[in-house]
Amino acid sequence: MPTRRAMKKKAPAKKPPAKKPPPKGKKPERVAPAAVPSKKTKAGQPSADGNTLYDVVEGLMRSFATSNRITRFLLENLHDDTWHAAPPTGRGRSIAAIVCHIHNTRVMWLQSYGRKMKAPPKLDHLAVSKADSLKALDQSYDAISKVVGTSLKSDGLIANFKAGAAPFLAYLMTHDAHHRGQICLMAKQVGHPLPPAISYGMWEWSKR
């Protein structure tokens, strides 16, 4: 005999509600797919979704340029009597020697590229003037910028610097900042501390 459960009638399956047709004269709205940036979009230009892509290479090169200008800003505002003043402890470099070291280090890296790279001449800290050093710093900056800028836009390699082009710029900017600190301390030790407008001005990257 069939059981009571089997005798019960099964409830008919519910049908999904029918979609209402759109009003006359109106077409159904379509949901646009998410915009995908085109492969042809250049860095720094609006992408397909309206956003702007940041040009990292340009940002790195502008940072290096700012670092060089900050060094110039510091040197231009030093008291003239500090330039060749001997360290009060009798040991260490004079300010002129520190600036020559910054430039000569850049020249050393440029010379590591071989004869194809024309590097500016090194400076002699005993004979160099402030004006000569400012000119030389710009020369070594320009030469380094060409090398690193080309590398960042290609394979990212730097001769004799395994970490690559971007870390190389960070290395150079850190090197400059380290010696800027030494220059500030030396100016204070020889009796000509920097005015607050200059010491704080070196941190105003948006103005430099």
Backbone bond lengths (Angstrom), bond angles and torsions (degrees), N, CA, C in turn:
res aa  C-N    CA-C-N  psi(-1)  N-CA   C-N-CA  omega(-1)  CA-C   N-CA-C  phi
1 M - - - 1.461 - - 1.522 110.17 -
2 P 1.298 117.07 143.28 1.476 118.62 178.59 1.516 110.14 -71.06
3 T 1.294 115.64 142.45 1.468 120.90 -178.92 1.515 109.44 -75.53
4 R 1.362 114.88 164.72 1.468 119.47 178.43 1.526 111.05 -61.02
5 R 1.351 115.40 -37.86 1.466 118.68 -179.19 1.511 110.79 -62.71
6 A 1.351 116.01 -38.78 1.454 119.89 -179.69 1.504 111.78 -71.44
7 M 1.363 115.31 -27.63 1.453 119.52 -177.05 1.528 111.80 -77.49
8 K 1.361 115.39 -22.28 1.468 117.70 179.44 1.518 109.94 -65.27
9 K 1.304 115.06 139.23 1.454 120.33 178.64 1.519 109.74 -77.37
10 K 1.273 114.87 135.77 1.451 120.22 177.28 1.525 110.05 -74.96
11 A 1.355 113.96 136.63 1.467 118.56 179.17 1.521 109.46 -70.78
12 P 1.317 116.95 137.36 1.485 119.38 179.69 1.529 110.57 -63.67
13 A 1.327 116.51 141.51 1.472 121.74 179.75 1.517 109.99 -65.09
14 K 1.348 115.45 138.90 1.462 120.49 179.84 1.519 110.59 -74.53
15 K 1.314 114.93 133.41 1.443 119.90 178.42 1.536 109.78 -86.56
16 P 1.341 117.22 141.16 1.467 119.30 177.44 1.519 110.50 -62.32
17 P 1.348 117.04 144.67 1.469 119.12 -179.35 1.525 111.18 -62.50
18 A 1.299 113.64 137.94 1.464 119.34 -178.55 1.519 109.90 -70.54
19 K 1.342 115.60 139.83 1.458 120.41 178.23 1.517 109.69 -72.89
20 K 1.339 113.17 133.47 1.451 117.97 179.88 1.522 109.74 -75.03
21 P 1.269 117.83 135.14 1.485 119.49 178.44 1.524 109.77 -68.42
22 P 1.315 117.42 146.11 1.468 120.39 179.53 1.516 110.72 -63.56
23 P 1.327 115.87 151.15 1.470 118.68 178.91 1.523 110.95 -57.05
24 K 1.328 113.76 153.02 1.458 118.24 -179.14 1.529 110.47 -62.99
25 G 1.320 115.08 136.49 1.457 120.32 178.58 1.519 113.41 92.03
26 K 1.331 118.02 -9.11 1.460 121.91 179.64 1.521 110.60 -115.72
27 K 1.313 115.63 132.71 1.449 120.60 177.64 1.530 109.53 -89.47
28 P 1.330 118.34 148.19 1.479 120.46 178.45 1.522 111.19 -62.25
29 E 1.339 115.59 138.25 1.458 120.66 -179.14 1.522 110.87 -71.91
30 R 1.292 115.91 139.17 1.461 121.67 177.14 1.520 109.79 -108.15
31 V 1.315 115.91 136.99 1.462 120.65 178.15 1.512 108.79 -85.97
32 A 1.320 116.69 119.52 1.467 120.59 -178.15 1.520 110.35 -72.37
33 P 1.326 118.50 137.74 1.475 120.61 177.64 1.524 110.89 -67.41
34 A 1.325 115.92 155.26 1.463 120.96 179.96 1.522 109.96 -61.20
35 A 1.308 115.25 135.36 1.462 119.86 -178.80 1.514 110.77 -70.36
36 V 1.307 116.22 136.67 1.464 122.16 178.79 1.533 108.26 -113.69
37 P 1.365 117.73 126.67 1.472 119.09 -179.89 1.514 112.12 -56.04
38 S 1.291 116.38 135.24 1.455 121.30 179.03 1.520 110.88 -70.08
39 K 1.314 116.76 146.81 1.457 121.16 177.82 1.523 110.92 -66.09
40 K 1.327 116.95 -20.44 1.455 120.74 -178.42 1.529 112.54 -85.81
41 T 1.352 116.61 -4.76 1.453 119.65 -179.27 1.523 110.44 -65.24
42 K 1.313 117.64 128.72 1.459 122.28 179.17 1.518 110.05 -87.60
43 A 1.333 115.77 147.37 1.450 120.31 178.58 1.515 110.01 -61.21
44 G 1.335 115.59 136.79 1.447 120.22 -179.54 1.522 113.14 90.45
45 Q 1.373 117.43 -5.76 1.455 121.85 179.52 1.527 109.14 -109.57
46 P 1.337 118.30 151.93 1.472 120.42 179.21 1.523 111.14 -58.09
47 S 1.314 116.19 134.49 1.461 120.71 177.70 1.520 108.98 -87.83
48 A 1.337 116.64 -177.31 1.457 121.22 -175.97 1.524 112.22 -63.92
49 D 1.332 118.12 -28.28 1.460 120.82 -178.72 1.524 112.24 -91.65
50 G 1.347 117.30 7.64 1.450 120.31 176.49 1.512 114.87 91.12
51 N 1.319 117.99 -7.98 1.454 120.62 179.09 1.525 110.47 -82.75
52 T 1.326 116.71 159.05 1.457 121.83 178.88 1.517 109.78 -105.86
53 L 1.325 116.20 130.59 1.455 121.00 -179.93 1.522 109.41 -87.21
54 Y 1.332 116.06 133.59 1.466 120.79 -177.95 1.521 110.66 -80.52
55 D 1.323 116.30 133.01 1.456 121.64 179.07 1.526 108.70 -86.90
56 V 1.327 116.47 98.34 1.455 121.77 -174.97 1.529 111.06 -65.37
57 V 1.322 117.25 -40.32 1.460 120.75 -179.83 1.527 110.42 -60.15
58 E 1.321 116.05 -47.57 1.461 119.74 178.97 1.524 110.85 -61.73
59 G 1.341 116.91 -39.62 1.458 120.68 179.43 1.520 112.41 -62.77
60 L 1.326 116.73 -41.21 1.463 120.45 178.00 1.523 111.68 -64.81
61 M 1.325 116.55 -43.95 1.451 119.87 -178.64 1.528 111.62 -67.66
62 R 1.325 117.00 -36.02 1.465 120.30 177.24 1.526 110.51 -67.62
63 S 1.315 116.94 -34.71 1.462 120.43 178.09 1.523 110.73 -64.85
64 F 1.336 116.53 -42.52 1.462 120.58 178.49 1.529 110.48 -64.25
65 A 1.332 116.14 -39.61 1.462 120.37 178.00 1.525 110.98 -63.34
66 T 1.326 116.42 -41.26 1.464 120.38 178.75 1.519 110.99 -64.84
67 S 1.322 116.56 -41.19 1.463 120.15 178.49 1.525 111.16 -59.94
68 N 1.324 116.46 -40.88 1.465 119.74 179.10 1.530 111.05 -66.97
69 R 1.332 116.59 -39.08 1.466 119.70 178.95 1.528 111.74 -66.98
70 I 1.327 116.59 -33.26 1.468 119.89 178.01 1.527 110.22 -66.53
71 T 1.325 117.07 -38.71 1.464 120.12 176.20 1.527 110.01 -62.79
72 R 1.314 116.73 -42.73 1.462 120.62 176.78 1.527 110.49 -61.56
73 F 1.317 116.49 -44.74 1.468 122.04 179.94 1.522 110.47 -56.82
74 L 1.325 116.72 -42.79 1.462 121.07 178.94 1.526 110.87 -63.95
75 L 1.322 116.88 -49.46 1.465 120.90 -176.18 1.524 111.39 -65.08
76 E 1.310 116.85 -39.33 1.471 120.55 -179.06 1.524 112.62 -64.71
77 N 1.327 116.36 -22.63 1.466 120.66 -177.16 1.523 113.44 -106.24
78 L 1.330 117.30 10.91 1.462 120.84 175.19 1.525 110.03 -79.37
79 H 1.310 115.78 147.24 1.471 120.13 172.77 1.529 108.14 -68.02
80 D 1.337 116.09 138.61 1.466 120.30 -176.37 1.526 112.98 -59.50
81 D 1.313 116.85 -29.46 1.468 119.83 -177.98 1.530 113.20 -71.42
82 T 1.316 116.77 -11.43 1.465 119.47 -179.03 1.523 112.62 -85.48
83 W 1.334 117.17 -17.55 1.466 120.85 -167.28 1.529 112.76 -59.21
84 H 1.319 117.79 -52.79 1.465 120.86 -178.97 1.529 112.26 -107.43
85 A 1.330 117.32 12.09 1.463 120.01 -178.63 1.528 110.83 -62.68
86 A 1.329 115.42 135.52 1.468 120.47 -179.99 1.527 109.97 -74.02
87 P 1.325 118.06 144.28 1.471 120.90 176.48 1.533 110.16 -57.10
88 P 1.326 118.51 136.00 1.469 120.75 -176.90 1.523 113.38 -63.39
89 T 1.315 117.51 -23.23 1.463 120.09 179.85 1.524 111.60 -83.54
90 G 1.333 116.37 -11.44 1.456 119.83 -177.64 1.512 113.51 86.20
91 R 1.313 117.28 -2.77 1.464 121.56 179.94 1.528 109.33 -127.35
92 G 1.306 115.46 153.12 1.456 120.25 178.62 1.511 113.22 99.83
93 R 1.340 115.42 -176.94 1.455 121.87 -176.66 1.524 111.49 -94.31
94 S 1.317 115.22 150.60 1.458 120.28 167.70 1.529 108.05 -75.58
95 I 1.324 116.76 169.75 1.470 119.52 177.91 1.524 110.50 -62.05
96 A 1.327 117.35 -40.46 1.465 120.36 177.41 1.521 110.73 -58.87
97 A 1.327 116.79 -41.06 1.461 120.69 -179.46 1.528 111.63 -69.01
98 I 1.336 116.97 -35.42 1.472 120.13 178.19 1.518 110.47 -64.66
99 V 1.336 116.49 -44.06 1.465 120.46 179.97 1.524 110.63 -65.03
100 C 1.313 116.64 -41.17 1.468 119.91 176.50 1.518 110.93 -60.61
101 H 1.324 116.30 -37.86 1.468 120.62 179.57 1.531 110.98 -63.81
102 I 1.335 117.18 -41.30 1.467 120.49 178.31 1.534 109.91 -59.12
103 H 1.311 115.75 -49.83 1.480 120.58 179.88 1.526 111.36 -64.75
104 N 1.320 117.02 -46.69 1.464 120.81 -175.60 1.529 112.02 -65.83
105 T 1.327 116.84 -29.87 1.468 119.70 175.86 1.522 110.68 -66.15
106 R 1.314 116.78 -42.30 1.464 120.01 175.71 1.526 110.93 -60.92
107 V 1.326 115.95 -42.92 1.469 120.50 179.74 1.526 110.27 -62.46
108 M 1.327 116.47 -39.30 1.472 120.38 178.71 1.525 110.86 -58.53
109 W 1.357 116.89 -43.32 1.463 119.90 179.29 1.523 111.05 -67.45
110 L 1.314 116.64 -38.04 1.460 119.96 178.38 1.527 111.23 -65.27
111 Q 1.322 116.76 -38.70 1.463 120.90 178.98 1.521 112.24 -67.37
112 S 1.327 116.81 -23.38 1.466 119.63 179.74 1.523 111.83 -69.04
113 Y 1.337 117.43 -12.04 1.460 121.17 177.40 1.522 112.13 -79.92
114 G 1.321 116.54 -11.43 1.461 119.30 178.07 1.517 112.45 96.16
115 R 1.300 115.75 -166.50 1.458 121.73 -174.28 1.522 113.36 -68.94
116 K 1.330 117.81 -21.58 1.459 119.73 -178.35 1.532 111.70 -67.68
117 M 1.330 116.64 -26.81 1.452 120.33 -179.27 1.525 110.51 -94.56
118 K 1.316 116.72 119.44 1.461 121.41 178.03 1.527 108.57 -88.28
119 A 1.313 116.14 106.49 1.464 121.49 -177.75 1.524 110.02 -96.41
120 P 1.331 117.69 147.09 1.470 119.76 176.05 1.524 110.13 -67.38
121 P 1.318 118.19 160.35 1.475 120.42 -179.70 1.527 111.93 -69.62
122 K 1.319 115.64 154.26 1.461 120.66 176.14 1.532 109.86 -75.94
123 L 1.327 115.36 165.33 1.460 121.45 -178.40 1.526 111.04 -107.19
124 D 1.319 115.01 150.03 1.468 122.40 174.86 1.523 107.49 -103.95
125 H 1.324 117.46 116.25 1.467 120.85 -173.28 1.530 112.71 -67.16
126 L 1.315 117.22 -19.43 1.468 119.88 -179.43 1.525 112.22 -78.86
127 A 1.333 116.30 -23.43 1.464 119.40 -174.88 1.522 114.00 -115.97
128 V 1.320 117.75 -15.17 1.455 120.54 -172.40 1.531 111.62 -72.19
129 S 1.332 116.14 143.60 1.460 122.19 173.33 1.529 108.98 -98.79
130 K 1.313 115.36 167.64 1.464 118.68 178.46 1.527 110.66 -62.69
131 A 1.322 116.52 -41.73 1.465 120.22 -179.91 1.527 111.03 -62.43
132 D 1.332 116.72 -41.05 1.467 120.42 178.56 1.528 110.82 -63.33
133 S 1.323 116.46 -40.34 1.462 119.90 -177.74 1.527 111.10 -68.18
134 L 1.330 117.48 -38.13 1.459 120.52 177.96 1.525 110.86 -62.85
135 K 1.311 116.38 -42.12 1.459 121.04 177.36 1.528 111.04 -63.92
136 A 1.330 116.19 -42.72 1.463 120.48 -179.01 1.529 111.47 -66.29
137 L 1.327 117.31 -39.72 1.466 120.67 178.42 1.524 111.07 -60.57
138 D 1.314 116.89 -39.58 1.466 119.82 177.42 1.528 111.40 -65.95
139 Q 1.320 116.27 -37.42 1.470 119.96 179.39 1.520 111.65 -65.80
140 S 1.329 116.38 -46.50 1.464 119.15 -179.63 1.524 111.04 -69.24
141 Y 1.333 116.50 -33.09 1.470 119.79 175.82 1.527 110.67 -63.70
142 D 1.329 116.78 -47.44 1.471 120.66 -179.85 1.529 111.61 -58.91
143 A 1.338 116.50 -43.98 1.468 120.64 -178.26 1.528 111.02 -66.23
144 I 1.334 116.31 -43.81 1.468 119.95 178.88 1.527 110.12 -63.50
145 S 1.322 117.43 -41.33 1.468 121.42 -178.37 1.521 112.05 -60.56
146 K 1.325 116.56 -39.88 1.468 120.10 179.46 1.525 110.73 -64.95
147 V 1.330 116.04 -43.02 1.467 120.24 -179.25 1.527 110.90 -64.71
148 V 1.330 115.72 -50.76 1.462 119.79 -175.36 1.521 111.06 -71.53
149 G 1.339 117.49 -38.96 1.457 119.73 178.65 1.512 112.15 -59.79
150 T 1.331 116.67 -42.61 1.464 121.13 177.67 1.524 110.95 -64.28
151 S 1.331 116.23 -41.57 1.462 120.57 -178.99 1.525 112.19 -65.88
152 L 1.340 116.80 -42.49 1.466 120.81 -179.05 1.528 111.62 -63.35
153 K 1.315 116.83 -28.21 1.461 120.41 -179.47 1.521 112.71 -90.64
154 S 1.338 116.73 0.55 1.467 119.34 179.86 1.538 110.42 -127.05
155 D 1.348 117.09 -105.78 1.464 119.79 -174.18 1.523 113.86 -95.42
156 G 1.337 118.16 -7.00 1.460 120.93 178.36 1.514 115.30 73.50
157 L 1.331 116.99 14.83 1.456 120.17 -176.70 1.521 111.45 -95.99
158 I 1.336 115.65 145.66 1.452 123.36 175.73 1.524 108.23 -128.15
159 A 1.315 116.63 129.38 1.462 120.49 -178.26 1.518 110.79 -58.42
160 N 1.332 115.38 130.26 1.470 123.18 176.49 1.527 113.66 64.31
161 F 1.340 117.30 17.18 1.470 121.14 175.56 1.520 107.09 -135.45
162 K 1.333 116.15 93.28 1.452 122.03 -169.47 1.524 113.69 -64.85
163 A 1.329 117.76 -24.21 1.466 119.99 -176.25 1.525 112.80 -69.13
164 G 1.322 118.49 -22.63 1.457 120.83 176.99 1.520 113.41 107.60
165 A 1.341 114.67 178.80 1.468 121.41 -170.69 1.523 113.61 -68.50
166 A 1.336 117.91 -45.59 1.465 120.12 -178.22 1.530 111.68 -63.65
167 P 1.353 119.18 -48.94 1.463 119.18 175.34 1.528 113.03 -61.67
168 F 1.334 116.55 -29.36 1.467 119.66 178.65 1.530 110.45 -64.36
169 L 1.333 117.11 -41.92 1.462 119.83 176.39 1.523 110.90 -63.72
170 A 1.337 116.86 -41.02 1.464 120.44 177.80 1.523 110.37 -61.93
171 Y 1.321 116.14 -39.58 1.467 121.56 177.79 1.526 110.84 -60.66
172 L 1.335 116.68 -46.57 1.465 120.75 -178.38 1.528 111.72 -66.42
173 M 1.336 117.33 -40.49 1.461 120.13 179.79 1.524 111.45 -68.34
174 T 1.339 116.18 -36.63 1.464 119.71 176.37 1.521 110.39 -66.28
175 H 1.324 116.05 -39.60 1.458 121.57 178.17 1.528 110.59 -61.40
176 D 1.328 116.74 -45.92 1.462 120.82 178.40 1.527 111.22 -61.15
177 A 1.328 116.39 -45.82 1.467 120.82 -177.36 1.526 111.33 -64.07
178 H 1.325 116.44 -39.74 1.471 120.92 178.23 1.529 110.62 -57.96
179 H 1.320 116.37 -45.55 1.471 119.69 -177.31 1.529 112.37 -78.52
180 R 1.328 117.23 -24.22 1.466 118.26 171.86 1.529 110.08 -62.93
181 G 1.316 116.06 -38.70 1.458 120.00 176.80 1.529 111.72 -62.41
182 Q 1.321 116.35 -40.75 1.461 120.28 177.58 1.534 111.07 -63.26
183 I 1.325 116.37 -39.51 1.461 120.49 -179.85 1.532 110.49 -64.42
184 C 1.326 116.11 -43.43 1.470 119.96 178.55 1.527 110.91 -60.50
185 L 1.336 116.35 -43.40 1.465 120.33 179.56 1.520 110.89 -65.62
186 M 1.325 116.80 -42.61 1.457 120.50 -179.02 1.532 111.10 -63.19
187 A 1.329 117.00 -41.28 1.464 120.13 178.45 1.526 110.85 -59.97
188 K 1.306 116.52 -39.00 1.470 120.54 178.24 1.525 111.21 -67.96
189 Q 1.325 116.04 -41.36 1.464 120.33 -177.01 1.525 113.25 -67.26
190 V 1.325 117.04 -28.62 1.462 119.83 -178.94 1.533 111.77 -95.36
191 G 1.337 116.01 11.57 1.458 120.30 171.50 1.507 117.29 95.37
192 H 1.347 117.94 12.56 1.462 120.61 -179.67 1.538 110.08 -134.33
193 P 1.337 117.60 67.87 1.469 119.51 179.74 1.519 111.57 -62.97
194 L 1.310 115.25 151.75 1.461 120.24 -178.94 1.523 110.90 -72.66
195 P 1.331 117.76 140.71 1.462 120.45 173.61 1.535 109.89 -63.45
196 P 1.347 117.58 151.74 1.470 119.88 179.15 1.527 113.49 -54.39
197 A 1.334 116.96 -34.78 1.462 119.55 -179.16 1.524 111.89 -62.20
198 I 1.332 116.47 -28.63 1.468 120.57 179.58 1.523 110.70 -86.69
199 S 1.335 117.01 -46.41 1.466 119.86 -178.47 1.527 111.88 -63.21
200 Y 1.338 116.99 -38.44 1.463 119.77 176.39 1.529 111.31 -80.52
201 G 1.330 115.28 -29.72 1.463 119.06 -179.55 1.513 113.96 -62.16
202 M 1.326 116.51 -26.59 1.468 119.69 179.19 1.528 112.11 -66.49
203 W 1.342 117.29 -17.56 1.461 120.71 -179.49 1.522 112.21 -96.34
204 E 1.312 117.00 -2.39 1.460 120.01 -179.09 1.534 109.73 -89.18
205 W 1.312 114.99 74.83 1.465 120.47 -175.32 1.518 112.30 -62.60
206 S 1.325 117.34 -31.12 1.461 119.24 -179.19 1.517 112.11 -68.58
207 K 1.345 117.40 -21.42 1.467 121.27 178.83 1.515 112.33 -95.44
208 R 1.305 117.12 -24.99 1.462 119.72 -174.24 1.527 110.26 -82.96
